[in-house]
Amino acid sequence: MSELGVDGNFKRLEDEVNRLLEVLEQLRSENQGLKERVGQLENIQSELANAQTRLSQMEGDLQESQQSRNEVRTRLERLIGVIEAASPAPAAGATG
């Protein structure tokens, strides 16, 4: 093999190594960007999990409030019934 052939092979090898280094750098840069994006998505996921927990708590509070409201309504209806039953019926034709 001639010296020119060896130099040509080294030149091609050097060019290929340089190309691979460029690809490697590009992939490292892309990887760093993806890591940052994963971090952002993990933060969003955490915020969503917290919001879901809070929503569940609020739904529970709403159910308790509705139940309490229904109990108060039932008691008031009973009291009104007792009051109406204890009140004498107005006489027909009586003016107040």
LOSEMI-333955 format. One record per residue: residue number from 1; residue in three letters; z, x, y of N, C-alpha, C in turn. Coordinates in Angstrom, 1 decimal. Layout:
<nodes>
+-----+-----+--------+--------+--------+--------+--------+--------+--------+--------+--------+
:   n : res :     nw :     nu :     nv :    caw :    cau :    cav :     cw :     cu :     cv :
+-----+-----+--------+--------+--------+--------+--------+--------+--------+--------+--------+
: NUM : Ala :      Z :      X :      Y :      Z :      X :      Y :      Z :      X :      Y :
...
+-----+-----+--------+--------+--------+--------+--------+--------+--------+--------+--------+
</nodes>
This chain:
<nodes>
+-----+-----+--------+--------+--------+--------+--------+--------+--------+--------+--------+
:   n : res :     nw :     nu :     nv :    caw :    cau :    cav :     cw :     cu :     cv :
+-----+-----+--------+--------+--------+--------+--------+--------+--------+--------+--------+
:   1 : Met :    0.0 :    0.8 :   -1.2 :    0.0 :    0.0 :    0.0 :    0.0 :    0.9 :    1.2 :
:   2 : Ser :   -0.8 :    0.5 :    2.2 :   -0.9 :    1.4 :    3.4 :    0.2 :    1.1 :    4.3 :
:   3 : Glu :    0.4 :    2.0 :    5.2 :    1.4 :    1.9 :    6.2 :    1.2 :    0.6 :    7.1 :
:   4 : Leu :   -0.1 :    0.4 :    7.4 :   -0.4 :   -0.8 :    8.2 :   -0.1 :   -2.1 :    7.4 :
:   5 : Gly :   -0.3 :   -2.1 :    6.1 :    0.1 :   -3.3 :    5.3 :    1.6 :   -3.5 :    5.3 :
:   6 : Val :    2.4 :   -2.4 :    5.2 :    3.8 :   -2.5 :    5.2 :    4.3 :   -3.0 :    6.6 :
:   7 : Asp :    3.7 :   -2.5 :    7.7 :    4.1 :   -2.9 :    9.0 :    3.8 :   -4.4 :    9.2 :
:   8 : Gly :    2.7 :   -4.8 :    8.7 :    2.3 :   -6.2 :    8.8 :    3.2 :   -7.1 :    8.0 :
:   9 : Asn :    3.7 :   -6.7 :    6.8 :    4.7 :   -7.4 :    6.1 :    6.0 :   -7.5 :    6.8 :
:  10 : Phe :    6.4 :   -6.4 :    7.4 :    7.7 :   -6.4 :    8.1 :    7.6 :   -7.3 :    9.4 :
:  11 : Lys :    6.4 :   -7.3 :   10.0 :    6.2 :   -8.1 :   11.2 :    6.3 :   -9.6 :   10.8 :
:  12 : Arg :    5.6 :  -10.0 :    9.7 :    5.7 :  -11.4 :    9.2 :    7.1 :  -11.7 :    8.8 :
:  13 : Leu :    7.8 :  -10.8 :    8.2 :    9.2 :  -11.0 :    7.8 :   10.1 :  -11.2 :    9.0 :
:  14 : Glu :    9.9 :  -10.4 :   10.0 :   10.6 :  -10.4 :   11.3 :   10.4 :  -11.8 :   12.0 :
:  15 : Asp :    9.1 :  -12.2 :   12.0 :    8.7 :  -13.4 :   12.7 :    9.4 :  -14.6 :   11.9 :
:  16 : Glu :    9.4 :  -14.5 :   10.6 :   10.0 :  -15.6 :    9.8 :   11.5 :  -15.7 :   10.0 :
:  17 : Val :   12.2 :  -14.5 :   10.1 :   13.6 :  -14.4 :   10.3 :   13.9 :  -15.0 :   11.7 :
:  18 : Asn :   13.1 :  -14.6 :   12.7 :   13.3 :  -15.1 :   14.1 :   13.2 :  -16.7 :   14.1 :
:  19 : Arg :   12.2 :  -17.2 :   13.4 :   11.9 :  -18.6 :   13.3 :   13.1 :  -19.3 :   12.7 :
:  20 : Leu :   13.6 :  -18.7 :   11.6 :   14.8 :  -19.3 :   10.9 :   16.0 :  -19.3 :   11.8 :
:  21 : Leu :   16.2 :  -18.2 :   12.6 :   17.3 :  -18.1 :   13.5 :   17.2 :  -19.2 :   14.6 :
:  22 : Glu :   16.0 :  -19.5 :   15.0 :   15.8 :  -20.6 :   16.0 :   16.2 :  -21.9 :   15.4 :
:  23 : Val :   15.7 :  -22.1 :   14.2 :   16.0 :  -23.4 :   13.5 :   17.5 :  -23.5 :   13.3 :
:  24 : Leu :   18.2 :  -22.4 :   12.9 :   19.6 :  -22.4 :   12.7 :   20.3 :  -22.7 :   14.0 :
:  25 : Glu :   19.9 :  -22.2 :   15.1 :   20.6 :  -22.5 :   16.4 :   20.4 :  -23.9 :   16.7 :
:  26 : Gln :   19.2 :  -24.4 :   16.5 :   18.9 :  -25.8 :   16.8 :   19.8 :  -26.7 :   15.9 :
:  27 : Leu :   19.9 :  -26.4 :   14.6 :   20.8 :  -27.2 :   13.8 :   22.2 :  -27.1 :   14.2 :
:  28 : Arg :   22.7 :  -26.0 :   14.6 :   24.1 :  -25.8 :   15.0 :   24.3 :  -26.7 :   16.3 :
:  29 : Ser :   23.4 :  -26.7 :   17.2 :   23.5 :  -27.5 :   18.4 :   23.5 :  -29.0 :   18.0 :
:  30 : Glu :   22.6 :  -29.4 :   17.1 :   22.5 :  -30.8 :   16.7 :   23.9 :  -31.1 :   16.0 :
:  31 : Asn :   24.4 :  -30.3 :   15.2 :   25.6 :  -30.5 :   14.5 :   26.8 :  -30.7 :   15.5 :
:  32 : Gln :   26.8 :  -29.9 :   16.5 :   27.9 :  -30.0 :   17.5 :   27.8 :  -31.4 :   18.2 :
:  33 : Gly :   26.6 :  -31.8 :   18.5 :   26.4 :  -33.1 :   19.2 :   26.8 :  -34.2 :   18.3 :
:  34 : Leu :   26.5 :  -34.1 :   17.0 :   26.9 :  -35.1 :   16.0 :   28.4 :  -35.1 :   15.8 :
:  35 : Lys :   29.1 :  -34.0 :   15.8 :   30.5 :  -33.9 :   15.7 :   31.1 :  -34.7 :   16.9 :
:  36 : Glu :   30.6 :  -34.4 :   18.1 :   31.1 :  -35.1 :   19.3 :   30.9 :  -36.6 :   19.2 :
:  37 : Arg :   29.8 :  -37.0 :   18.7 :   29.5 :  -38.5 :   18.5 :   30.4 :  -39.1 :   17.5 :
:  38 : Val :   30.7 :  -38.4 :   16.4 :   31.6 :  -38.8 :   15.4 :   33.0 :  -39.0 :   16.0 :
:  39 : Gly :   33.4 :  -38.1 :   16.8 :   34.7 :  -38.2 :   17.5 :   34.8 :  -39.4 :   18.4 :
:  40 : Gln :   33.7 :  -39.7 :   19.1 :   33.6 :  -40.9 :   20.0 :   33.7 :  -42.1 :   19.2 :
:  41 : Leu :   33.0 :  -42.2 :   18.1 :   33.0 :  -43.3 :   17.2 :   34.3 :  -43.5 :   16.5 :
:  42 : Glu :   35.0 :  -42.5 :   16.2 :   36.4 :  -42.6 :   15.6 :   37.3 :  -43.2 :   16.7 :
:  43 : Asn :   37.2 :  -42.8 :   17.9 :   38.0 :  -43.3 :   19.0 :   37.7 :  -44.8 :   19.2 :
:  44 : Ile :   36.5 :  -45.2 :   19.1 :   36.1 :  -46.6 :   19.3 :   36.7 :  -47.4 :   18.1 :
:  45 : Gln :   36.5 :  -46.8 :   16.9 :   37.1 :  -47.5 :   15.7 :   38.6 :  -47.7 :   15.8 :
:  46 : Ser :   39.3 :  -46.7 :   16.3 :   40.7 :  -46.8 :   16.5 :   41.0 :  -47.9 :   17.6 :
:  47 : Glu :   40.3 :  -48.0 :   18.7 :   40.5 :  -49.0 :   19.7 :   40.2 :  -50.4 :   19.1 :
:  48 : Leu :   39.2 :  -50.5 :   18.3 :   38.9 :  -51.8 :   17.7 :   40.0 :  -52.2 :   16.7 :
:  49 : Ala :   40.5 :  -51.3 :   16.0 :   41.6 :  -51.6 :   15.0 :   42.8 :  -52.1 :   15.8 :
:  50 : Asn :   43.1 :  -51.4 :   16.9 :   44.3 :  -51.8 :   17.7 :   44.0 :  -53.2 :   18.3 :
:  51 : Ala :   42.8 :  -53.5 :   18.8 :   42.4 :  -54.8 :   19.3 :   42.5 :  -55.9 :   18.2 :
:  52 : Gln :   42.1 :  -55.5 :   17.0 :   42.2 :  -56.5 :   15.9 :   43.6 :  -56.8 :   15.6 :
:  53 : Thr :   44.5 :  -55.8 :   15.6 :   45.9 :  -56.0 :   15.4 :   46.5 :  -56.9 :   16.4 :
:  54 : Arg :   46.2 :  -56.6 :   17.7 :   46.7 :  -57.5 :   18.8 :   46.2 :  -58.9 :   18.7 :
:  55 : Leu :   44.9 :  -59.1 :   18.3 :   44.3 :  -60.4 :   18.2 :   45.1 :  -61.2 :   17.1 :
:  56 : Ser :   45.4 :  -60.5 :   16.0 :   46.1 :  -61.2 :   14.9 :   47.5 :  -61.6 :   15.4 :
:  57 : Gln :   48.1 :  -60.7 :   16.2 :   49.4 :  -61.1 :   16.7 :   49.3 :  -62.3 :   17.7 :
:  58 : Met :   48.3 :  -62.3 :   18.5 :   48.1 :  -63.4 :   19.4 :   47.8 :  -64.7 :   18.7 :
:  59 : Glu :   47.0 :  -64.6 :   17.6 :   46.7 :  -65.8 :   16.8 :   48.0 :  -66.4 :   16.2 :
:  60 : Gly :   48.9 :  -65.5 :   15.7 :   50.2 :  -65.9 :   15.2 :   51.0 :  -66.6 :   16.2 :
:  61 : Asp :   51.0 :  -66.0 :   17.4 :   51.8 :  -66.5 :   18.5 :   51.2 :  -67.9 :   18.9 :
:  62 : Leu :   49.9 :  -68.1 :   18.9 :   49.3 :  -69.4 :   19.2 :   49.7 :  -70.4 :   18.2 :
:  63 : Gln :   49.7 :  -70.1 :   16.9 :   50.0 :  -71.0 :   15.9 :   51.5 :  -71.4 :   16.0 :
:  64 : Glu :   52.4 :  -70.5 :   16.3 :   53.8 :  -70.8 :   16.5 :   53.9 :  -71.7 :   17.7 :
:  65 : Ser :   53.2 :  -71.5 :   18.8 :   53.3 :  -72.3 :   20.0 :   52.8 :  -73.7 :   19.7 :
:  66 : Gln :   51.7 :  -73.8 :   19.0 :   51.1 :  -75.1 :   18.7 :   52.1 :  -75.9 :   17.8 :
:  67 : Gln :   52.7 :  -75.2 :   16.8 :   53.7 :  -75.9 :   16.0 :   54.9 :  -76.4 :   16.8 :
:  68 : Ser :   55.4 :  -75.5 :   17.7 :   56.5 :  -75.9 :   18.5 :   56.1 :  -77.1 :   19.4 :
:  69 : Arg :   55.0 :  -77.0 :   20.0 :   54.5 :  -78.1 :   20.8 :   54.4 :  -79.4 :   20.0 :
:  70 : Asn :   53.9 :  -79.4 :   18.8 :   53.9 :  -80.6 :   17.9 :   55.3 :  -81.1 :   17.6 :
:  71 : Glu :   56.2 :  -80.2 :   17.4 :   57.6 :  -80.6 :   17.1 :   58.2 :  -81.3 :   18.4 :
:  72 : Val :   57.9 :  -80.8 :   19.5 :   58.4 :  -81.4 :   20.8 :   57.8 :  -82.7 :   21.0 :
:  73 : Arg :   56.5 :  -82.9 :   20.7 :   55.8 :  -84.2 :   20.9 :   56.5 :  -85.2 :   19.9 :
:  74 : Thr :   56.7 :  -84.8 :   18.7 :   57.3 :  -85.7 :   17.7 :   58.7 :  -86.1 :   18.1 :
:  75 : Arg :   59.5 :  -85.2 :   18.6 :   60.8 :  -85.6 :   19.1 :   60.8 :  -86.5 :   20.3 :
:  76 : Leu :   59.9 :  -86.3 :   21.2 :   59.7 :  -87.1 :   22.4 :   59.3 :  -88.5 :   22.0 :
:  77 : Glu :   58.3 :  -88.6 :   21.0 :   57.9 :  -89.9 :   20.6 :   59.0 :  -90.7 :   19.9 :
:  78 : Arg :   59.8 :  -90.0 :   19.1 :   61.0 :  -90.6 :   18.5 :   62.0 :  -91.1 :   19.5 :
:  79 : Leu :   62.2 :  -90.3 :   20.6 :   63.2 :  -90.7 :   21.6 :   62.6 :  -91.9 :   22.4 :
:  80 : Ile :   61.4 :  -91.9 :   22.7 :   60.8 :  -93.0 :   23.4 :   60.9 :  -94.3 :   22.5 :
:  81 : Gly :   60.6 :  -94.1 :   21.3 :   60.8 :  -95.3 :   20.4 :   62.2 :  -95.8 :   20.3 :
:  82 : Val :   63.2 :  -94.9 :   20.3 :   64.6 :  -95.3 :   20.3 :   64.9 :  -96.0 :   21.6 :
:  83 : Ile :   64.4 :  -95.5 :   22.8 :   64.7 :  -96.1 :   24.1 :   64.0 :  -97.5 :   24.2 :
:  84 : Glu :   62.8 :  -97.6 :   23.7 :   62.1 :  -98.9 :   23.8 :   62.8 :  -99.9 :   22.9 :
:  85 : Ala :   63.3 :  -99.4 :   21.7 :   64.0 : -100.3 :   20.8 :   65.3 : -100.8 :   21.4 :
:  86 : Ala :   66.0 : -100.0 :   22.2 :   67.3 : -100.3 :   22.7 :   67.1 : -101.1 :   24.0 :
:  87 : Ser :   66.0 : -101.1 :   24.6 :   65.8 : -101.8 :   25.9 :   65.5 : -103.3 :   25.6 :
:  88 : Pro :   66.1 : -104.2 :   26.3 :   65.8 : -105.6 :   26.1 :   64.4 : -105.9 :   26.5 :
:  89 : Ala :   63.7 : -106.7 :   25.8 :   62.4 : -107.1 :   26.2 :   62.4 : -108.0 :   27.4 :
:  90 : Pro :   61.5 : -107.8 :   28.4 :   61.5 : -108.6 :   29.6 :   61.2 : -110.0 :   29.2 :
:  91 : Ala :   61.9 : -110.9 :   29.9 :   61.7 : -112.4 :   29.7 :   60.4 : -112.8 :   30.3 :
:  92 : Ala :   59.8 : -113.7 :   29.6 :   58.5 : -114.2 :   30.1 :   58.6 : -114.9 :   31.4 :
:  93 : Gly :   57.8 : -114.6 :   32.3 :   57.7 : -115.2 :   33.6 :   58.8 : -114.6 :   34.6 :
:  94 : Ala :   59.6 : -113.7 :   34.2 :   60.6 : -113.1 :   35.1 :   59.9 : -112.1 :   36.0 :
:  95 : Thr :   60.4 : -112.1 :   37.3 :   59.9 : -111.2 :   38.3 :   60.9 : -110.2 :   38.5 :
:  96 : Gly :   60.5 : -109.0 :   38.9 :   61.4 : -107.9 :   39.0 :   61.7 : -107.6 :   40.3 :
+-----+-----+--------+--------+--------+--------+--------+--------+--------+--------+--------+
</nodes>
